[in-house]
């Protein structure tokens, strides 16, 4: 696998990890603030912005296993090749004169 392709796969995995962390942080903090009283739009916006910043920092330090990404990519490539090839139709009338 080319190094540039591997880098893009790692970047995509890191981005999905960042989104997962952000959603987890937002839900946890929103539930905690809801227990103290009614939340406002300003508070919700501040929570989302802070969660985004924190998730970005946390996702930057995550180590993605590059070896685990290689087989998954090759399986997807093989499935794509199989899907792209059309089944060969046999000509029934070829041998009949």
Backbone as a printed PyTorch tensor [residue, N CA C, xyz], in Angstrom:
tensor([[[  0.8420,  -1.1570,   0.0000],
         [  0.0000,   0.0000,   0.0000],
         [  0.8980,   1.2350,   0.0000]],

        [[  0.5130,   2.2360,  -0.7670],
         [  1.3000,   3.4530,  -0.8430],
         [  1.2090,   4.2240,   0.4620]],

        [[  2.2820,   4.9250,   0.7570],
         [  2.3580,   5.6660,   2.0110],
         [  1.3170,   6.7820,   2.0650]],

        [[  1.0570,   7.4310,   0.9430],
         [  0.0750,   8.5230,   0.9250],
         [ -1.3360,   7.9910,   1.1860]],

        [[ -1.6280,   6.8120,   0.6530],
         [ -2.9410,   6.2010,   0.8820],
         [ -3.1090,   5.8210,   2.3480]],

        [[ -2.0440,   5.3170,   2.9420],
         [ -2.0770,   4.9370,   4.3460],
         [ -2.2650,   6.1610,   5.2310]],

        [[ -1.6070,   7.2610,   4.8580],
         [ -1.7600,   8.5020,   5.6240],
         [ -3.1980,   8.9940,   5.5850]],

        [[ -3.8270,   8.8980,   4.4260],
         [ -5.2100,   9.3630,   4.3170],
         [ -6.1580,   8.4740,   5.1200]],

        [[ -5.8720,   7.1740,   5.1790],
         [ -6.6910,   6.2760,   5.9930],
         [ -6.5460,   6.5910,   7.4790]],

        [[ -5.3220,   6.8720,   7.9100],
         [ -5.0760,   7.2170,   9.3100],
         [ -5.7770,   8.5280,   9.6510]],

        [[ -5.7060,   9.4740,   8.7300],
         [ -6.3550,  10.7700,   8.9470],
         [ -7.8730,  10.6060,   9.0600]],

        [[ -8.4410,   9.7640,   8.2330],
         [ -9.8850,   9.5300,   8.2850],
         [-10.2840,   8.8620,   9.6080]],

        [[ -9.4810,   7.9020,  10.0590],
         [ -9.7630,   7.2360,  11.3340],
         [ -9.6640,   8.2120,  12.4970]],

        [[ -8.6780,   9.0870,  12.4320],
         [ -8.5130,  10.0800,  13.4830],
         [ -9.6990,  11.0450,  13.5060]],

        [[-10.1950,  11.3880,  12.3370],
         [-11.3390,  12.3050,  12.2440],
         [-12.6080,  11.6540,  12.8010]],

        [[-12.8110,  10.3650,  12.5320],
         [-13.9830,   9.6910,  13.0890],
         [-13.8630,   9.5510,  14.6060]],

        [[-12.6460,   9.3320,  15.0790],
         [-12.4300,   9.2660,  16.5290],
         [-12.7340,  10.6070,  17.1630]],

        [[-12.3490,  11.6880,  16.4880],
         [-12.6120,  13.0250,  17.0090],
         [-14.1180,  13.2840,  17.0920]],

        [[-14.8600,  12.8720,  16.0820],
         [-16.3180,  13.0580,  16.0950],
         [-16.9640,  12.2540,  17.2180]],

        [[-16.4860,  11.0180,  17.4160],
         [-17.0250,  10.1830,  18.4870],
         [-16.7540,  10.7960,  19.8590]],

        [[-15.5480,  11.3010,  20.0470],
         [-15.1920,  11.9270,  21.3210],
         [-16.0530,  13.1620,  21.5570]],

        [[-16.2500,  13.9520,  20.5160],
         [-17.0390,  15.1860,  20.6430],
         [-18.4800,  14.8750,  21.0410]],

        [[-19.0880,  13.9130,  20.3670],
         [-20.4800,  13.5960,  20.6940],
         [-20.6050,  13.0540,  22.1170]],

        [[-19.6450,  12.2510,  22.5260],
         [-19.6560,  11.7250,  23.8900],
         [-19.5150,  12.8250,  24.9240]],

        [[-18.6090,  13.7680,  24.6650],
         [-18.4210,  14.8840,  25.5890],
         [-19.6610,  15.7680,  25.6680]],

        [[-20.2380,  16.0740,  24.5260],
         [-21.4200,  16.9430,  24.4950],
         [-22.5770,  16.3200,  25.2660]],

        [[-22.8280,  15.0370,  25.0520],
         [-23.9470,  14.3910,  25.7520],
         [-23.6890,  14.3080,  27.2510]],

        [[-22.4690,  13.9940,  27.6490],
         [-22.1600,  13.8690,  29.0710],
         [-22.2650,  15.2160,  29.7830]],

        [[-21.7230,  16.2610,  29.1730],
         [-21.7580,  17.5830,  29.8050],
         [-23.1740,  18.1470,  29.7980]],

        [[-23.9150,  17.9080,  28.7280],
         [-25.2930,  18.4020,  28.6580],
         [-26.1600,  17.7320,  29.7210]],

        [[-25.9840,  16.4330,  29.9260],
         [-26.7350,  15.7340,  30.9770],
         [-26.3740,  16.2690,  32.3540]],

        [[-25.0860,  16.5520,  32.5730],
         [-24.6510,  17.0620,  33.8680],
         [-25.2300,  18.4520,  34.1300]],

        [[-25.2340,  19.3070,  33.1150],
         [-25.7810,  20.6540,  33.3080],
         [-27.2980,  20.6370,  33.4230]],

        [[-27.9500,  19.6810,  32.7750],
         [-29.4060,  19.5800,  32.8630],
         [-29.8480,  19.2210,  34.2760]],

        [[-29.0170,  18.5040,  35.0130],
         [-29.3770,  18.1400,  36.3790],
         [-29.3730,  19.3530,  37.3110]],

        [[-28.6550,  20.4130,  36.9270],
         [-28.6250,  21.6320,  37.7480],
         [-29.7110,  22.6140,  37.3820]],

        [[-30.3100,  22.4670,  36.2480],
         [-31.3850,  23.3750,  35.8450],
         [-31.5160,  23.4290,  34.3390]],

        [[-32.3560,  24.3620,  33.9120],
         [-32.6390,  24.5150,  32.4910],
         [-31.4160,  25.1040,  31.7810]],

        [[-31.0850,  24.5520,  30.6070],
         [-29.9340,  25.0540,  29.8590],
         [-30.3840,  26.0970,  28.8410]],

        [[-29.4620,  26.9420,  28.4490],
         [-29.7600,  27.9790,  27.4710],
         [-29.0100,  27.7030,  26.1720]],

        [[-29.3680,  28.4640,  25.1340],
         [-28.6890,  28.3010,  23.8450],
         [-27.2190,  28.6760,  23.9520]],

        [[-26.9540,  29.7240,  24.7310],
         [-25.5790,  30.1870,  24.9040],
         [-24.7250,  29.1160,  25.5750]],

        [[-25.2730,  28.4780,  26.5950],
         [-24.5560,  27.4270,  27.2990],
         [-24.3270,  26.2140,  26.3930]],

        [[-25.3410,  25.8490,  25.6370],
         [-25.2240,  24.7100,  24.7210],
         [-24.1580,  24.9750,  23.6570]],

        [[-24.1410,  26.2000,  23.1300],
         [-23.1510,  26.5700,  22.1220],
         [-21.7430,  26.5210,  22.7170]],

        [[-21.5880,  27.0130,  23.9470],
         [-20.2880,  26.9920,  24.6140],
         [-19.8210,  25.5540,  24.8670]],

        [[-20.7440,  24.6900,  25.2470],
         [-20.4160,  23.2800,  25.4750],
         [-19.9250,  22.6400,  24.1860]],

        [[-20.6210,  22.8940,  23.0740],
         [-20.2450,  22.3020,  21.7860],
         [-18.8830,  22.8050,  21.3160]],

        [[-18.6180,  24.0950,  21.4910],
         [-17.3290,  24.6380,  21.0710],
         [-16.1880,  24.0710,  21.9100]],

        [[-16.3970,  23.9940,  23.2080],
         [-15.3580,  23.4640,  24.0860],
         [-15.1110,  21.9810,  23.8250]],

        [[-16.1900,  21.2510,  23.5810],
         [-16.0550,  19.8180,  23.2900],
         [-15.3030,  19.6100,  21.9810]],

        [[-15.5330,  20.4770,  21.0090],
         [-14.8320,  20.3760,  19.7350],
         [-13.3380,  20.5950,  19.9270]],

        [[-12.9730,  21.6130,  20.7040],
         [-11.5600,  21.9040,  20.9470],
         [-10.8830,  20.7610,  21.7030]],

        [[-11.5520,  20.2640,  22.7330],
         [-10.9730,  19.1950,  23.5300],
         [-10.8480,  17.9030,  22.7260]],

        [[-11.8540,  17.5920,  21.9240],
         [-11.7910,  16.3680,  21.1190],
         [-10.6790,  16.4530,  20.0850]],

        [[-10.4240,  17.6490,  19.5750],
         [ -9.3390,  17.8240,  18.6170],
         [ -7.9930,  17.5360,  19.2760]],

        [[ -7.8090,  18.0170,  20.4980],
         [ -6.5620,  17.7600,  21.2300],
         [ -6.3960,  16.2840,  21.5680]],

        [[ -7.4820,  15.6520,  21.9860],
         [ -7.4180,  14.2430,  22.3600],
         [ -7.1870,  13.3510,  21.1450]],

        [[ -7.8280,  13.6670,  20.0290],
         [ -7.6880,  12.8550,  18.8270],
         [ -6.2830,  12.9720,  18.2410]],

        [[ -5.6290,  14.0970,  18.4640],
         [ -4.2780,  14.2880,  17.9460],
         [ -3.3000,  13.3160,  18.6050]],

        [[ -3.5390,  12.9770,  19.8760],
         [ -2.6430,  12.0970,  20.6150],
         [ -2.9620,  10.6140,  20.4500]],

        [[ -4.0500,  10.2880,  19.7820],
         [ -4.4330,   8.8880,  19.5990],
         [ -3.4910,   8.2370,  18.5910]],

        [[ -3.0090,   7.0530,  18.9280],
         [ -2.1560,   6.2960,  18.0170],
         [ -3.0270,   5.2970,  17.2620]],

        [[ -3.0650,   5.4330,  15.9540],
         [ -3.8490,   4.5510,  15.0920],
         [ -2.9400,   3.4230,  14.6170]],

        [[ -3.4100,   2.1860,  14.7300],
         [ -2.6380,   1.0230,  14.2960],
         [ -2.6990,   0.9330,  12.7680]],

        [[ -1.5900,   1.2210,  12.1340],
         [ -1.5380,   1.2290,  10.6710],
         [ -1.6650,  -0.1690,  10.0850]],

        [[ -1.1910,  -1.1490,  10.8000],
         [ -1.2600,  -2.5340,  10.3180],
         [ -2.6980,  -3.0320,  10.2680]],

        [[ -3.5310,  -2.5290,  11.1810],
         [ -4.9370,  -2.9440,  11.1860],
         [ -5.6990,  -2.3380,  10.0140]],

        [[ -5.2460,  -1.1900,   9.5210],
         [ -5.9190,  -0.5400,   8.4040],
         [ -5.6180,  -1.2050,   7.0630]],

        [[ -4.4540,  -1.7950,   6.9330],
         [ -4.0440,  -2.3840,   5.6500],
         [ -4.9580,  -3.5180,   5.1950]],

        [[ -5.2410,  -4.5390,   6.0220],
         [ -6.0970,  -5.6250,   5.5370],
         [ -7.5080,  -5.1600,   5.2130]],

        [[ -8.0430,  -4.2270,   5.9760],
         [ -9.3970,  -3.7580,   5.7220],
         [ -9.4660,  -3.0610,   4.3760]],

        [[ -8.4450,  -2.3080,   4.0460],
         [ -8.4130,  -1.6160,   2.7620],
         [ -8.2820,  -2.6050,   1.6160]],

        [[ -7.4650,  -3.6210,   1.7780],
         [ -7.2820,  -4.6040,   0.7120],
         [ -8.5360,  -5.4440,   0.5050]],

        [[ -9.2650,  -5.7270,   1.5700],
         [-10.5320,  -6.4590,   1.4290],
         [-11.5490,  -5.6100,   0.6820]],

        [[-11.5940,  -4.3240,   0.9880],
         [-12.5200,  -3.4340,   0.2940],
         [-12.1650,  -3.3220,  -1.1820]],

        [[-10.8710,  -3.3010,  -1.4720],
         [-10.4230,  -3.2120,  -2.8520],
         [-10.8090,  -4.4830,  -3.6140]],

        [[-10.6530,  -5.6450,  -2.9830],
         [-11.0100,  -6.9110,  -3.6220],
         [-12.5170,  -6.9830,  -3.8730]],

        [[-13.2960,  -6.5200,  -2.9200],
         [-14.7480,  -6.5210,  -3.1020],
         [-15.1540,  -5.5850,  -4.2240]],

        [[-14.4660,  -4.4610,  -4.3400],
         [-14.7730,  -3.5010,  -5.3990],
         [-14.4530,  -4.0930,  -6.7650]],

        [[-13.3450,  -4.8210,  -6.8520],
         [-12.9590,  -5.4510,  -8.1170],
         [-13.9750,  -6.5220,  -8.5010]],

        [[-14.4010,  -7.3240,  -7.5410],
         [-15.3850,  -8.3660,  -7.8230],
         [-16.7160,  -7.7670,  -8.2630]],

        [[-17.0810,  -6.6540,  -7.6580],
         [-18.3450,  -6.0150,  -8.0060],
         [-18.2710,  -5.3960,  -9.4000]],

        [[-17.0870,  -4.9050,  -9.7690],
         [-16.9140,  -4.2370, -11.0570],
         [-16.9030,  -5.2120, -12.2280]],

        [[-16.4520,  -6.4310, -12.0030],
         [-16.4010,  -7.4010, -13.1010],
         [-17.7960,  -7.9490, -13.3660]],

        [[-18.1130,  -8.0240, -14.6390],
         [-19.4230,  -8.5320, -15.0240],
         [-19.3190, -10.0330, -15.2740]],

        [[-20.3540, -10.7670, -14.9350],
         [-20.3150, -12.1970, -15.2280],
         [-20.3280, -12.4300, -16.7430]],

        [[-19.5980, -13.4370, -17.1670],
         [-19.4770, -13.7560, -18.5880],
         [-20.7050, -14.5450, -19.0250]],

        [[-21.3430, -14.0650, -20.0750],
         [-22.5030, -14.7770, -20.6150],
         [-21.9950, -15.7840, -21.6490]],

        [[-22.4920, -16.9880, -21.5190],
         [-22.1030, -18.0090, -22.5040],
         [-23.0590, -17.9380, -23.6760]],

        [[-22.4860, -18.0420, -24.8240],
         [-23.3000, -18.0180, -26.0430],
         [-23.7840, -19.4270, -26.3250]],

        [[-25.0640, -19.6340, -26.1330],
         [-25.6520, -20.9590, -26.2860],
         [-25.6620, -21.3920, -27.7450]],

        [[-25.8570, -20.4670, -28.6510],
         [-25.9760, -20.7870, -30.0650],
         [-24.6430, -20.8920, -30.7880]],

        [[-23.5390, -20.7880, -30.1010],
         [-22.2210, -20.8250, -30.7380],
         [-21.9180, -22.1660, -31.3650]],

        [[-22.2900, -23.2470, -30.7450],
         [-21.9520, -24.5800, -31.2520],
         [-23.0060, -25.1430, -32.1880]],

        [[-24.1520, -24.5220, -32.3020],
         [-25.2420, -25.0220, -33.1330],
         [-25.1520, -24.3840, -34.5010]],

        [[-25.2940, -25.2470, -35.5810],
         [-25.2450, -24.6990, -36.9290],
         [-26.5920, -24.7100, -37.5640]]])
